[in-house]
Amino acid sequence: MSIDVGVETGAKKVFVWAIDWPGWCRSGKTEDEALERLIAYADRYRVVVAAAGLSLPAPDGIVVSDHVAGGPTTDFGAPGSVADTDRRPMTAADATRDAAILRAVWTALDAVVGDAPAELRKGPRGGGRDRDKAFAHVIGAEQGYAQVMGIRTTNLDPTDPTPVAELRARLLAPIAISSDGSGIAGRKWPPRYATRRIAWHALDHAWEIEDRSDPTG
């Protein structure tokens, strides 16, 4: 079946994401390159959503259903623009599904971190962070996401699973309920965008850590 995707175009980088599959998002210098990478990661993403009890169909085509202009965040290396499809209302079933995918993403990240060596192979894939610093970066970003979502947080120790679990539960709370598609807590991130941004970042680093765990490349 065809996969509906959105395209975010910056001056230097393009992100594409599968609209109905939070976290399945890749980037490239051009739209075509980003789309090729998205398809190339289908099998890796399929494993993640299977843990949520979902079956990702084998994509036999791409339909670009949404375009949004990027900005400095896009060119820095993150999908930073809220698209029209992010503002669609969410039924209770939609919310339950997206929350399950986000939980599966976090589970995948934790498993990769648990299996990875402390020192990761250096190189262009993901830069120079080793395992613990990469994970701490993800958790730090999620604390920042919480602020954007109107959730108050304090600095936490990413090596302590209890506050990490509490942070994740607080991030999930506004995602796991039905919504009219407006911004969470009256702010700029609707639930669909919050889910795809959080899931993209966690998965991007999970796959980075996985790729760099092999010292031979």
N, C-alpha and C positions, 0 to 999 in steps of 0.2 A: 504494500500500500504506500501511497505518497505521504511524506511527512511535511506538515506545515511548518515553515520557519519564518523567523524575523531576522532582519538585517539591520545592524547599527554601523553606520559608516562615518569614520573619522577622517582626518586629513592623512594619517599615516597607517591606520590600522582599521580592519573591519572585523566585527564580531557577528556570528550567526548563531541562532539558538533555535532549538525545537520548541515550538510554542506550547505544546501540551506535555512536554517532558522536562521538568525543571532540572537544571544542572547539565543537560546535554548541550554544550555550547563550546564553540572553538573559534579561534581567530586566525587571521592571515593578513597579508599585505593587500590582498584584493578580495573581492566577494567570492570569486571562483575558488581561490585558494582556501578560504575559510570554509566554504561548502564542502570541498574535497576532504578537509580535515574532519569536519563534522561526521561525514559518512564513515571515514576511517576509524572513528572512535565508537561506532555503533555497538560493536561487540563488547567493548569494555563497559559501556553504559548499560547494556543489556544485563550484564551480571549484577550490577548495582540494583536495578529496579526489580530484578527477580527476587531479591531479598525482601522487597516490599510486597511480594505476591502479585507482581504485575508482569505482563509479557510484552516486550517491545517487539513489534512486527518488523520483519526484514524490510527495510526501506527500498522500494523499487523506483523512487522518484522523489524530487523535492519541489514543493510549491512555496514560493516566496509570498507570504500573506501579509507581511507588515514590514515597513521601512521606517527607520527613525534616524535622525541626524545625531551623530556622535559629537564629542567635544574633547576637552583636555583629558578627562578620565579615560575615554576610549583610547586615545593615543598613548596614554601612560601605561595601559595594559589591562583595563577592566571594563566590562560592559556597564556604562554609566547612565544610560538614557531610558526613561520610562516610555514604553510604547503604548499605542492604542489597545493592543491585545492584552496588555497588563492590567488595563482598567475594566476588563469584563467582569461582571458580577460572578461571584462564586457561590454555588450551592453547597449545602452541607456535605454532599458526596464529593464534590470537587475539592473542598477543603480537606476532607479526610484523606483523599488520595494524595494530594500534594504534601500533606504532613507526613504520610507514610514514606513518600519518596525522600523527603528531607531526612527523616530518621535513618533510612537506609544509606543515604550519602554519608552521614556521620559515622554510621557503623563501619562502612567501607574505609573511611579515613582512619578510624581507630585501629582497624585490623592491619592496614598497611603500615601505620606507625609502629604497631606492636611487632611486626615481622621485620622491619627495616633495621639495618645496622646503624649505629650512632653516627658514623661518618659516611656521608654519601659521596658518590663520584662527582668530582668537579667537572664543570663544562658549561656549555651554553644552555642546556636544558634546565631551566629553573634557577640558574645562577649558582651562588656558592653557599647557601644555607645548608647546614647539616640537619639531621632528622628533628632534633628537639627544637631548634630555632625555627624550622619550617612549621612545625605544629604550633609553637607559641605564636607565630605570625598569624596563623589562621584564627586562633582563639582571640588574639588582639583585634583582628579585623571584625570578628563577630561582636566584640564589645562595642566597637564603633558602629556597627550596623544596628545594635540595640538602641543606641542613642538616637539614630535617625528614626527609629520606630517608636520613639517616645518611652523607651524602657530605661530606667535608671540602673546603672551598674557601677561597681567599684573594681579596681584592679584586682585580678585574681591570679593565682598560681596555676599555670596550665598543666603542671604535673600533678595537681590534686584533682582527682576525678569528680569529687563531690561538687565543688563550685562550677566546674565545667558542665556537669549534668544540669545544674540549676540554671545556668545561663541558657543552655539549649532549650530547656523547658519553657523559659520565659520568651524566647524567640518563637517557639512553636505556638504559644497560646493564641496570638492574634491571627496566625496562619491557619489554624485547625478549625476555624469556625466560618460559617457562611458570611458573605460580605457583598455589599453593593458595588465593590470595586473602587471605592474612594480610598484615600491615603490612610494608613494605619495611624491612629491617634490624631487624626486631622493633619498629618504631615504628608510628605511628598511620595512615600513609597506605598503603593497598594500591595495587598497580600501576594498577588501573583509575581510582581516584580521582586519583592523581598525574598520570596522562596527561590526564584531562579538565581538571584544575585548570591545569596548565601550558599545555595547548592553548587553553583558554578565554582565559587572560590574554594570551597572545601574539596570538591572533586579535582579541580585543576592541580591543587597541591598534593592530593593523594596520588594522582597519576604521575606527577613530577617525582615524588619520593619513590614510588614504585620503579620508575624508569632509571632513577639514579642509584638504586640499591645494588645494581649489578656493577661491580668494579671494572668489568671488562667493556661495558657499554654495549 
